[in-house]
Every structure is written in structure tokens, then in C-alpha cells.
Amino acid sequence: MSHKDTRDTKLTTMKKLELLLLVFASAFLLSACGGDNSPSSEPSPAPSPTPATPSIDIATTENTSPVLSQTGGSAQLTFKTNADWTAKSSDSWIKVSQTSGKAGTITLTISAEDNDGYDDRKGTVTISSGSVSKTINVSQVQKDAIVLALQEYSITATTQELDFDVETNVSLSVAISDDASSWITQATTRALHSESLHFDIAENPSTETREGTITISGGSVSQTIKVKQDGDGIITFEDPEVKRICVENWDTNKDGELSLSEAAAVTIIDTTFSNNKIIKSFNELQYFKNIQISPYFTSCSNLEKITIPEGIFSIVSYCFAECSSLMTINLPESIVSIGYESFFGCSSLTNVTIPDGVMSIGDSAFGGCSSLLNITVPEGVTSIGNYVFAGCNSLTSVGMPESLISIGERAFKECNNLNNITIPEGVTDIGDCAFENCSSLSSITIPEGVTTINQYAFNMCKSLTSITIPEGVTNIGCQAFSGCYSLTNIILPESLTHIGVYAFAVSGLNSISIPKGVTSIDYAAFKGCSLLSSITLPDNLTSIVQELFYNCNSLTNITIPEGVTSIGRYAFYGCSNLTDISFPESLTSINWEAFEGCSSLTSIIIPSSVTSIGNGAFIDCKNLKNITLSEKLETIGHYTFEGCSSLTSIIIPSNVTNIGNGIFSGCPKLESIEIQSNDPPTMGDDSSQASLEISTTCSIFVPSASVNKYKDHDQWKQYANQIKAMPE
């Protein structure tokens, strides 16, 4: 481009700028001169405002470090902000009334939960708006506490010192009651706010016990300690023999008497009174306040009443064993354990209160206390040991704690008058024979945590009419409910897998359904259940064991489930009303005397799977007229059909190789026996003396080709005149 062209271009651009400035200037003048009502005049748009910087303003008069009380309380804070804001506490115990909001003046309430700790606590509330924040420091005072080990002290009449420790988080002050200010003084050798307090106790010159209080205060709390001081009088003994022994052993000043202070000085009595047959009363034992373990009074057979002093923490084993005249005993609250056999054989003891602090009761502790009427086991005890109340045959009620976990073996055996009992939900174990022979017990509920009803647990509970067995129980032990004559119905849980020996023998059951999960029912489980008329057996059963339904003479019919392979000895012995029984195809053997005495059976079909029938299996089935034997049958035992007086005919299948001796003894109506085997079966033990024991009018039909073989056989030739060829 030439210089001239460049200059022309610049001039053109300048002219355009001058023209544009002229247009803007004209527009400005028109706008300034035009009136407000001019239809052609419009205001120009205002420029957009610049956003304000967020701010939080808190007046200097506001409390930005509130201190809240121990029980909660609240504080208010007012602030201003020009933008959205949030409030957040640093700890969960600090609460704010609002956690967010819009610009404006806001009053926020800050509160706290109760402070259950023994220290002050601190936290913050942070108020934020954009990038600006303010922090409020929040404090809450501690829970004031004064903690003492004991709130009552019993001391002797002598001059002495009383010291005790105090756990506290406050400054302490001490006030002694007016009635004790003359004989209790706070020692000045200790600082007032020390955590260990020390007092001097003056001698009590009186024979009377005196009392006073010490009140310790601090902050918002106080604690009061009671101080009891014995008088130093002479003990008046009710029993002269007790006095003689006490003076002989502990009269230190040799005045022929025992003072309260002399008794309080004794720390061990041990076996001093054991086996004494003379002493009758020893309530004065309460003055022996510094023994910690109970003395032995074993076999003090004349002892009738006694008071155990406060401070003793254990009743030792055998302590009062065989104190057969003991009627009244006062146990102190300090007791935490009762040893085994401690009251065993106290047959005159009618009532005893077990202190709330007792945590353990030893085996046989109250065994044989035959006059004991009722008792409450305190909360905290987790186990009632073996034989603890065995033989307490006057006991009518027992209170059990919720803390209880186990009941030991024979714990309540032969408590004949115990008519009801509530077993706590926490119990998971009920020991063998726990309630055996509790003949008045009428109902009981087994807790959910129990998985086994142990052997003999409720054996011979003759009055038991109702029992609830929970889901979760898998095993009912040997004779668990044997002899429960009044128990007519029971619902077994689906969790059950095993029923033990004699579990329900000689009980009053009239019907029962065995759950599907049961795989084994042991020997004689329902023996002697004379009222049992119906029973449903589970599909998983594999055998009907020995004597299972022995003498269940109300049983009318039963279906043996598929899968059962054997019927045990005496399984249905004496089931005189059994009219119908169904055998499964899985059955292979019927054992000795399995159906002996089933006098109402009229017809039986033995399934083809059975290979052996045991000795006497159908003895005395007097109404049995028809029986079909298994085609695979190989052995028929001795006397199998003895006494089947209605039997008229029978077919013995071809696979039978052995027929027992005397199998048709007492079958006077038997007219024909058909033996399908070509070879004569062995009779009995293969001796020539073996016999079917049939009448001479009974015909024996055999295959025509085998007639002579039978007639010539050493065992069968005795029936040559009765042996005939089978009809074609």
C-alpha cells in the first residue's frame, strides 16, 4: 500500500469516530432536555450492583463464651449477617436451635444435654457465612460427686479413730450432727479438702448404743454417713451353756462375764461350738461383730435360734448341717455366699430370708430342710447348685431371679408340695432329676434357651398336667417325663431329634404326634402309657425299638412309616386293643414277642421284605384269624403263634428254611397248614424232639412231589398221617 492510501484510510477512520461522538452527544442532550411525561423519553438501564462481601456482626454485649449448667440449660446469641449462614457444633452434646438461614438478624439458642461426667467439658459453635466465620466457645460444668465406700459404720465402745476415703471432684466441707459433736471430732491433722477424712471417736461410757451422722458437702451434692457406736455393757446370755463357752474362751478381764467390747474383739470362732448337743439359743452372736466367716455349728442338734452378725460375708460349708432343731436364723445383709450343705438336714427350719447380696448358693445348701415352706433366691445368683433344695418336701413356692442361668442336678428333687414354679427366661440348662418326684407340680414352662430336657428332669411329677417345651429343644432325655400320670397331652417342638429311654413311660398321654425331625426314639419311651390311643410317628424313623409301646393297651391302630426296617422285642407287647397295624415295605425283621398279647388283632399282612419273625412274635393274639406271611420269609421263631386260638389256617412261603419249635401251641382251631417249600424246613433246633404242637386233626399240605420227602424226614415223619399233597 502507498503512503497516500495509508493517509486516506486514517482520515476516513477519524471522520467515522467524529460522527459517532456527535450522535452520542445529541442523544445525551435530548435526554437531558426532555420532560418526564414525554412519550418518547425512556430512562437508561441502571448498571448491575457489585455483590456485598459476606459479614457476621456480633455485638460486644453478647456472651460469646456461654457456660451451661450440669443439668443442661441454654444460652442465646444474637448476630447479624448479610448473606446465607450456617451454624455447626463441634460435639454431639451441644445443640443449636437453627443450623442455617438467610440474611438478617438471628437469635440462636445454644443448649446442652446433662453432663453425667465428673469433669467440665468444652466445645464450640461455629457460625459461617461464605468465607467468614465466628467461633462461640461453649463450656458445661461437671457433675458434682461425693462417693463413699460405706454409708454406715458400726464401731465398738472404745476410743478409736475412724478413717475413710472420699472420691470427689468438689471442695469438701464437713458437718457433724449436734447429738454426736461431743464424741465425734474431725482431726485437724488432715487438710479440709483432702480426699481422706479422719475422725476421732471417744469412748462410749454407756451401756447403750449411740448414733450420730457426718455430713460431707461440696458443690451441689452431699453425703451423710451414719456412725453407730456400741455401749460397753455386759452381754446377757439366754443360754447358760453358750455363756459358759464364751466366758471360758473370750473373757479377757476374767470377771466371769463377757462384755460387748470383749465380744467385738473376737475375730475367729471356728469350730468352738461344733457338735455341741446342749446349746439351744445363740442370738448373742450378733455382738461378735468382727468375725468375717461364720462359725461352725455342725450337728448342734438342740440349737433352735441364732442371729448371725453383720459383717460376715460367707456361711461356710456344713455350718449348720444336721442342726435338726434349728427353727429361726437371721442372716445379715453382708452375706455374699452360702456354702454347700450349710443348712443340710435342718429339718425344723420353716423360713429363711436369703440376703439380696448373696451371689452363690452351694450344692445341697438347704437339702433335707423338710419343714421349709418358701424361699426366694435373690437377683444376682446365676446358678442353683445340685441338690440345693432336694428333700424340702414342705416347700410350696420358690422365687427365682432373672439372673439365673442354670438349675443343677436334683435341685428340687422330692419337693412334694411344690405346686408351681416359674423358670426365668435366661435359664439354659436344667440338670438331671432337677424336679424329680415333685408330685404336686402342676404346670411348668421351659425357657427358650434350653436345648435339652435332661434325664429324669420331671420324672414322677404325678400332678403335672401342662408343660410347654420351646422350639430349640433337640433332645428329651431318659425318663424325663416318666410317671407323669396327669400329663395327658404334650406338644413337642419341631426342633426335636431324639427321645430318650423311658422318656414318657407310664405317663397319662392319650395322644401324641412325634415331629418330623425325630430320627430316633429309644427303648421303652412310651412303655406303660395305658391311655395312649393314637400316635403319629415321623417319616425319618428307622426302627421301632424294644418295648416302645409295651402295655399301651388303649392303642387301637398305628401306621409304621416307610423306612423302618425292624420292630424290636416286646415293641407292642400287651397292646390288647390294637386292631389294625400297617407295616412298611422297608421292614425286614419282627423281633421276639413284638406283638404278644395283642388280643384284638384279627388280620395281619407281613410285607414281602420281611425275612425273619422272632420267637413268640404273636403269642396270645387270641383273635388273629388271618395272617399273610412274606414271600421272602426265611425264619419263623419258636412259639411264634402260640395261643392264637382263632387261627384256622396258614400258608408258610417257599423260602422258609426254619420253623421254630411249638409255633402253633395253643391253636386248637388250626385246621390246615400249607408249606410251599419242596424241602422240609428245619424244625426248631434240628432235634427229633421238635414239634409244631398241632392237633392230630390239622392237615399239613406240601408240594405233591415232596410228600414222601416230608414223611421220611426225621423231624416231619411224626406227622406222616397228616401230610398231604397240595390240591392242584
C-alpha positions, 0 to 999 in steps of 0.5 A: 500500500502507498503512503497516500492510501495509508493517509486516506484510510486514517482520515476516513477512520477519524471522520467515522469516530467524529460522527459517532461522538456527535450522535452520542452527544445529541442523544445525551442532550435530548435526554437531558432536555426532555420532560418526564411525561414525554412519550418518547423519553425512556430512562437508561438501564441502571448498571448491575450492583457489585455483590456485598462481601459476606459479614457476621456482626456480633455485638460486644454485649453478647456472651460469646463464651456461654457456660451451661449448667450440669443439668443442661440449660441454654444460652442465646446469641444474637448476630447479624449477617448479610448473606446465607449462614450456617451454624455447626457444633463441634460435639454431639452434646451441644445443640443449636436451635437453627443450623442455617438461614438467610440474611438478617438478624438471628437469635440462636439458642445454644443448649446442652444435654446433662453432663453425667461426667465428673469433669467440665467439658468444652466445645464450640459453635461455629457460625459461617457465612461464605468465607467468614466465620465466628467461633462461640466457645461453649463450656458445661460444668461437671457433675458434682460427686461425693462417693463413699465406700460405706454409708454406715459404720458400726464401731465398738465402745472404745476410743478409736479413730475412724478413717475413710476415703472420699472420691470427689471432684468438689471442695469438701466441707464437713458437718457433724450432727449436734447429738454426736459433736461431743464424741465425734471430732474431725482431726485437724491433722488432715487438710479440709479438702483432702480426699481422706477424712479422719475422725476421732471417736471417744469412748462410749461410757454407756451401756447403750448404743449411740448414733450420730451422722457426718455430713460431707458437702461440696458443690451441689451434692452431699453425703451423710454417713451414719456412725453407730457406736456400741455401749460397753455393757455386759452381754446377757446370755439366754443360754447358760451353756453358750455363756459358759463357752464364751466366758471360758474362751473370750473373757479377757478381764476374767470377771466371769462375764463377757462384755460387748467390747470383749465380744467385738474383739473376737475375730475367729470362732471356728469350730468352738461350738461344733457338735455341741448337743446342749446349746439351744439359743445363740442370738448373742452372736450378733455382738461378735461383730468382727468375725468375717466367716461364720462359725461352725455349728455342725450337728448342734442338734438342740440349737433352735435360734441364732442371729448371725452378725453383720459383717460376715460375708460367707456361711461356710460349708456344713455350718449348720448341717444336721442342726435338726432343731434349728427353727429361726436364723437371721442372716445379715445383709453382708452375706455374699455366699452360702456354702454347700450343705450349710443348712443340710438336714435342718429339718425344723427350719420353716423360713429363711430370708436369703440376703439380696447380696448373696451371689452363690448358693452351694450344692445341697445348701438347704437339702433335707430342710423338710419343714421349709415352706418358701424361699426366694433366691435373690437377683444376682445368683446365676446358678442353683447348685445340685441338690440345693433344695432336694428333700424340702418336701414342705416347700410350696413356692420358690422365687427365682431371679432373672439372673439365673442361668442354670438349675443343677442336678436334683435341685428340687428333687422330692419337693412334694408340695411344690405346686408351681414354679416359674423358670426365668427366661435366661435359664439354659440348662436344667440338670438331671432329676432337677424336679424329680418326684415333685408330685404336686407340680402342676404346670411348668414352662421351659425357657427358650434357651434350653436345648435339652430336657435332661434325664429324669428332669420331671420324672414322677411329677404325678400332678403335672398336667401342662408343660410347654417345651420351646422350639430349640429343644433337640433332645428329651432325655431318659425318663424325663417325663416318666410317671407323669400320670396327669400329663395327658397331652404334650406338644413337642417342638419341631426342633426335636431329634431324639427321645430318650429311654423311658422318656414318657413311660407310664405317663397319662398321654392319650395322644401324641404326634412325634415331629418330623425331625425325630430320627430316633426314639429309644427303648421303652419311651412310651412303655406303660402309657395305658391311655395312649390311643393314637400316635403319629410317628415321623417319616425319618424313623428307622426302627421301632425299638424294644418295648416302645409301646409295651402295655399301651393297651388303649392303642387301637391302630398305628401306621409304621412309616416307610423306612423302618426296617425292624420292630424290636422285642416286646415293641407292642407287647400287651397292646390288647386293643390294637386292631389294625397295624400297617407295616412298611415295605422297608421292614425286614425283621419282627423281633421276639414277642413284638406283638404278644398279647395283642388280643384284638388283632384279627388280620395281619399282612407281613410285607414281602421284605420281611425275612425273619419273625422272632420267637413268640412274635404273636403269642396270645393274639387270641383273635388273629384269624388271618395272617399273610406271611412274606414271600421272602420269609426265611425264619419263623421263631419258636412259639411264634403263634402260640395261643392264637386260638382263632387261627384256622389256617396258614400258608408258610412261603417257599423260602422258609428254611426254619420253623421254630419249635411249638409255633402253633401251641395253643391253636386248637382251631388250626385246621390246615397248614400249607408249606410251599417249600419242596424241602422240609424246613428245619424244625426248631433246633434240628432235634427229633424232639421238635414239634409244631404242637398241632392237633392230630386233626390239622392237615399239613399240605406240601408240594405233591412231589415232596410228600414222601420227602416230608414223611421220611424226614426225621423231624416231619415223619411224626406227622406222616398221617397228616401230610398231604399233597397240595390240591392242584 
